[in-house]
């Protein structure tokens, strides 16, 4: 685990700085116990970019790697790993 790791409870928002964008991530627990993760990404002030929303559903114990292109030539993409722990969501920035 790195200094970038965050542990969230349901509906607790977490903000992630991504170079020229900012992402806000939260999750809910569905009736069947699965985690529904929502990440909304928007450009920072002064940067011309599109806003987008990404959703994924995971079972407890699963991990999901999410990569966001920075939109800048030669700039590596930003990656995050979401891990659905049994009572929290762990977000690691890679």
GIGI-V26616 format. One record per residue. N is the residue number from 0. RES is the residue in three letters. OMEGA is omega in whole degrees, -180 to 180 (NA if undefined). NEAR is the number of other C-alpha atoms within 12 Angstrom. Layout:
# GIGI-V26616
[[N,RES,OMEGA,NEAR] [N,RES,OMEGA,NEAR]]
This chain:
# GIGI-V26616
[[0,UNK,-176,13] [1,UNK,178,13] [2,UNK,-179,10] [3,UNK,-176,18] [4,UNK,176,20] [5,UNK,176,25] [6,UNK,-175,29] [7,UNK,169,29] [8,UNK,179,23] [9,UNK,179,26] [10,UNK,175,21] [11,UNK,-178,20] [12,UNK,176,22] [13,UNK,-180,28] [14,UNK,180,24] [15,UNK,177,29] [16,UNK,-176,23] [17,UNK,178,27] [18,UNK,-178,23] [19,UNK,-179,26] [20,UNK,171,29] [21,UNK,178,27] [22,UNK,173,31] [23,UNK,-175,28] [24,UNK,171,37] [25,UNK,176,35] [26,UNK,172,36] [27,UNK,176,29] [28,UNK,-180,28] [29,UNK,-178,17] [30,UNK,-179,9] [31,UNK,178,12] [32,UNK,178,20] [33,UNK,176,25] [34,UNK,171,35] [35,UNK,-176,29] [36,UNK,179,39] [37,UNK,176,29] [38,UNK,177,31] [39,UNK,-175,27] [40,UNK,177,30] [41,UNK,180,28] [42,UNK,175,22] [43,UNK,179,19] [44,UNK,178,12] [45,UNK,179,9] [46,UNK,-177,16] [47,UNK,-180,14] [48,UNK,-177,18] [49,UNK,174,18] [50,UNK,179,18] [51,UNK,177,17] [52,UNK,-178,18] [53,UNK,179,21] [54,UNK,174,21] [55,UNK,179,27] [56,UNK,-178,27] [57,UNK,173,27] [58,UNK,176,26] [59,UNK,-178,24] [60,UNK,180,19] [61,UNK,174,20] [62,UNK,-180,23] [63,UNK,177,26] [64,UNK,-179,20] [65,UNK,-179,25] [66,UNK,179,22] [67,UNK,177,31] [68,UNK,-179,21] [69,UNK,-180,26] [70,UNK,-179,20] [71,UNK,-179,16] [72,UNK,179,8] [73,UNK,-180,8] [74,UNK,-178,13] [75,UNK,178,15] [76,UNK,176,20] [77,UNK,-179,25] [78,UNK,175,23] [79,UNK,175,28] [80,UNK,175,27] [81,UNK,176,38] [82,UNK,179,34] [83,UNK,175,34] [84,UNK,-172,25] [85,UNK,178,21] [86,UNK,179,20] [87,UNK,174,29] [88,UNK,178,39] [89,UNK,179,35] [90,UNK,177,36] [91,UNK,175,28] [92,UNK,-177,26] [93,UNK,NA,21]]
